[in-house]
Amino acid sequence: MSLQVEKLEKNMAKLTIEVSAEELEKAIESAYHKNKNKISVPGFRKGKVPRQMIEKMYGKAVFYEDAANELIPTAYEKALDECEETIVSSPKIEVTQIEAGQPFIFTAEVALKPEVKLGKYKGVKVPKADVEVTEEEVNAAIDRERESNARTISIEDRAVKDGDITSLDFEGFVDGVAFEGGKGDNYPLTIGSGAFIPGFEEQLVGAEIGKEVEVNVTFPEDYQAKELAGKAAVFKCTVKEIKEKQLPELDDEFAAEVSEFDTLAEYKEDVKKNLTEKKEKEAKNAKEDAAIKAVIEDSDMEIPEAMIETQQRQMVDEFAQRITMQGISLEQYFQFTGLTAERMMEQVKPQAENRIKSRLVLEAVAAKEKIEPTEEEVEEELKTMGEAYQMELEKVKELLDDKAIKQIKEDLAVRKAAEFVVENAKEEKPKKAKAAKEEE
């Protein structure tokens, strides 16, 4: 195999990869053996037709596509190992020559890792986050816990009020005619949830069980059912059942039920402690994001579009893997949401671009500051991987080749570079808005 690298504009390159005629012949012969049982030729049993006879009937190129598909992955991998450039995208493959007795030649258009002109990365300014937890925030967190531990009781002696959980029969009419999808029986609706179109739920406040009420609404202009968008409608509704949430009393008994503490005071203190830890973690992440963003803005790099597209596809694949673990395929997700693969790719593009830029500037910082992980840090990372997959450390080491270990070291260096940038950042309190000038 031979390789030629031609650099193109915007950090792109064309790899021309040549495979010997002998290797091509082996691949054609392999394609013949894989396909001969599928090919029928009069006078021959399936699987017994000579290759020359098949090529005579269907043309010499009959096995070229399968042969190319067999050769390209291996030849491309060898080219990657041989290439001195850092390739950062999936290849765009084009076969330029395939003919028995001649070398097999194909090209791979790829993106090359962009050069980063690093700007200021020490002492970048970031806003100082407020990590103080207020009493209102503590009370709000406790109220959410009370909500999750509330019991539901049936109500028979009053009308509907905001916050009630109702069971509802309804039928909708536009210009006096019932419309498709506008009818429901025993539909569960929490008043004030915003589950129905604006104005619907508010008009049910005061409704009594078993008595029909009319609800007048106008569908939004951007309503999903185009035939109803912007039209006035009347819903005839009957409340069948009313339930309300009954929150537990805020006392020591409640604290003991929802926590490991015996008193409400201890529980409140623990809630405050957890909220503080959460705020501190969020502040740390926000500081890191702001610091890296500042470094990116002061640096210069030209990101090839193919590199971004590769990152986009990787992010979509990662999302597909996550929802598959929940029992949903990507195709089903698209059906539920109305999204398409193209729209999802477009949605993740800004994040993909930011991921790339963040990685590139942090790699540049690591190189500039000669930041490398220690052997102990690498060992600890491998140990963490082993625990995640319930494997012994030595088994993890056996499974990882030099390329994988190199990637782990690079990831650790990037992580340490991020810590370096954050440690050297300068926190500033957000500036107060200037008072409006008095009118003269």
ChimeraX attribute file (.defattr): number of C-alpha atoms within 10 A of each C-alpha:
attribute: neighborCount
match mode: 1-to-1
recipient: residues
	/A:1	14
	/A:2	13
	/A:3	18
	/A:4	13
	/A:5	17
	/A:6	10
	/A:7	16
	/A:8	13
	/A:9	8
	/A:10	13
	/A:11	19
	/A:12	22
	/A:13	19
	/A:14	18
	/A:15	21
	/A:16	21
	/A:17	23
	/A:18	20
	/A:19	19
	/A:20	14
	/A:21	17
	/A:22	14
	/A:23	16
	/A:24	24
	/A:25	19
	/A:26	13
	/A:27	20
	/A:28	24
	/A:29	14
	/A:30	15
	/A:31	20
	/A:32	23
	/A:33	13
	/A:34	13
	/A:35	12
	/A:36	16
	/A:37	13
	/A:38	8
	/A:39	14
	/A:40	14
	/A:41	14
	/A:42	7
	/A:43	8
	/A:44	11
	/A:45	11
	/A:46	13
	/A:47	16
	/A:48	13
	/A:49	18
	/A:50	13
	/A:51	16
	/A:52	11
	/A:53	12
	/A:54	18
	/A:55	14
	/A:56	10
	/A:57	11
	/A:58	11
	/A:59	11
	/A:60	15
	/A:61	14
	/A:62	16
	/A:63	21
	/A:64	19
	/A:65	14
	/A:66	17
	/A:67	23
	/A:68	19
	/A:69	12
	/A:70	16
	/A:71	18
	/A:72	20
	/A:73	11
	/A:74	11
	/A:75	17
	/A:76	22
	/A:77	11
	/A:78	15
	/A:79	21
	/A:80	15
	/A:81	10
	/A:82	11
	/A:83	14
	/A:84	9
	/A:85	14
	/A:86	13
	/A:87	18
	/A:88	18
	/A:89	20
	/A:90	16
	/A:91	18
	/A:92	12
	/A:93	16
	/A:94	12
	/A:95	15
	/A:96	12
	/A:97	13
	/A:98	19
	/A:99	14
	/A:100	15
	/A:101	12
	/A:102	14
	/A:103	19
	/A:104	25
	/A:105	23
	/A:106	20
	/A:107	22
	/A:108	20
	/A:109	21
	/A:110	24
	/A:111	29
	/A:112	21
	/A:113	19
	/A:114	20
	/A:115	14
	/A:116	19
	/A:117	13
	/A:118	19
	/A:119	15
	/A:120	13
	/A:121	22
	/A:122	16
	/A:123	15
	/A:124	19
	/A:125	18
	/A:126	22
	/A:127	17
	/A:128	15
	/A:129	17
	/A:130	11
	/A:131	15
	/A:132	12
	/A:133	16
	/A:134	12
	/A:135	11
	/A:136	9
	/A:137	14
	/A:138	19
	/A:139	14
	/A:140	12
	/A:141	16
	/A:142	18
	/A:143	15
	/A:144	11
	/A:145	15
	/A:146	18
	/A:147	14
	/A:148	12
	/A:149	16
	/A:150	15
	/A:151	13
	/A:152	13
	/A:153	12
	/A:154	13
	/A:155	16
	/A:156	12
	/A:157	8
	/A:158	11
	/A:159	15
	/A:160	23
	/A:161	18
	/A:162	15
	/A:163	15
	/A:164	22
	/A:165	23
	/A:166	24
	/A:167	18
	/A:168	19
	/A:169	20
	/A:170	19
	/A:171	18
	/A:172	22
	/A:173	17
	/A:174	15
	/A:175	10
	/A:176	9
	/A:177	10
	/A:178	15
	/A:179	15
	/A:180	9
	/A:181	9
	/A:182	13
	/A:183	16
	/A:184	13
	/A:185	13
	/A:186	14
	/A:187	14
	/A:188	15
	/A:189	19
	/A:190	19
	/A:191	21
	/A:192	18
	/A:193	12
	/A:194	13
	/A:195	11
	/A:196	12
	/A:197	12
	/A:198	12
	/A:199	15
	/A:200	20
	/A:201	18
	/A:202	14
	/A:203	15
	/A:204	22
	/A:205	16
	/A:206	13
	/A:207	18
	/A:208	20
	/A:209	20
	/A:210	13
	/A:211	10
	/A:212	16
	/A:213	17
	/A:214	17
	/A:215	18
	/A:216	15
	/A:217	18
	/A:218	17
	/A:219	18
	/A:220	16
	/A:221	12
	/A:222	10
	/A:223	13
	/A:224	10
	/A:225	11
	/A:226	12
	/A:227	9
	/A:228	17
	/A:229	14
	/A:230	14
	/A:231	15
	/A:232	14
	/A:233	21
	/A:234	19
	/A:235	21
	/A:236	16
	/A:237	22
	/A:238	22
	/A:239	23
	/A:240	18
	/A:241	20
	/A:242	24
	/A:243	18
	/A:244	19
	/A:245	16
	/A:246	13
	/A:247	15
	/A:248	16
	/A:249	11
	/A:250	12
	/A:251	12
	/A:252	15
	/A:253	14
	/A:254	19
	/A:255	20
	/A:256	15
	/A:257	11
	/A:258	13
	/A:259	14
	/A:260	11
	/A:261	17
	/A:262	16
	/A:263	15
	/A:264	17
	/A:265	13
	/A:266	16
	/A:267	20
	/A:268	18
	/A:269	12
	/A:270	16
	/A:271	19
	/A:272	21
	/A:273	14
	/A:274	14
	/A:275	19
	/A:276	17
	/A:277	14
	/A:278	13
	/A:279	17
	/A:280	16
	/A:281	13
	/A:282	14
	/A:283	17
	/A:284	15
	/A:285	13
	/A:286	16
	/A:287	23
	/A:288	20
	/A:289	16
	/A:290	18
	/A:291	28
	/A:292	24
	/A:293	18
	/A:294	18
	/A:295	25
	/A:296	24
	/A:297	13
	/A:298	14
	/A:299	16
	/A:300	16
	/A:301	15
	/A:302	13
	/A:303	21
	/A:304	19
	/A:305	15
	/A:306	20
	/A:307	23
	/A:308	23
	/A:309	19
	/A:310	16
	/A:311	23
	/A:312	22
	/A:313	18
	/A:314	14
	/A:315	18
	/A:316	16
	/A:317	12
	/A:318	12
	/A:319	12
	/A:320	16
	/A:321	15
	/A:322	14
	/A:323	14
	/A:324	13
	/A:325	9
	/A:326	8
	/A:327	10
	/A:328	13
	/A:329	15
	/A:330	19
	/A:331	12
	/A:332	12
	/A:333	15
	/A:334	13
	/A:335	11
	/A:336	9
	/A:337	8
	/A:338	9
	/A:339	12
	/A:340	14
	/A:341	13
	/A:342	8
	/A:343	11
	/A:344	15
	/A:345	18
	/A:346	14
	/A:347	12
	/A:348	17
	/A:349	18
	/A:350	12
	/A:351	15
	/A:352	22
	/A:353	17
	/A:354	14
	/A:355	13
	/A:356	14
	/A:357	24
	/A:358	19
	/A:359	18
	/A:360	21
	/A:361	27
	/A:362	26
	/A:363	22
	/A:364	19
	/A:365	26
	/A:366	21
	/A:367	14
	/A:368	11
	/A:369	11
	/A:370	10
	/A:371	19
	/A:372	18
	/A:373	17
	/A:374	12
	/A:375	10
	/A:376	9
	/A:377	13
	/A:378	15
	/A:379	14
	/A:380	13
	/A:381	16
	/A:382	20
	/A:383	19
	/A:384	14
	/A:385	15
	/A:386	17
	/A:387	13
	/A:388	9
	/A:389	10
	/A:390	11
	/A:391	13
	/A:392	13
	/A:393	17
	/A:394	11
	/A:395	10
	/A:396	17
	/A:397	16
	/A:398	8
	/A:399	8
	/A:400	12
	/A:401	10
	/A:402	9
	/A:403	9
	/A:404	12
	/A:405	14
	/A:406	12
	/A:407	11
	/A:408	16
	/A:409	19
	/A:410	17
	/A:411	16
	/A:412	19
	/A:413	22
	/A:414	25
	/A:415	18
	/A:416	19
	/A:417	25
	/A:418	22
	/A:419	15
	/A:420	19
	/A:421	22
	/A:422	25
	/A:423	14
	/A:424	14
	/A:425	22
	/A:426	16
	/A:427	16
	/A:428	11
	/A:429	10
	/A:430	11
	/A:431	7
	/A:432	6
	/A:433	6
	/A:434	6
	/A:435	6
	/A:436	6
	/A:437	6
	/A:438	5
	/A:439	4
	/A:440	3
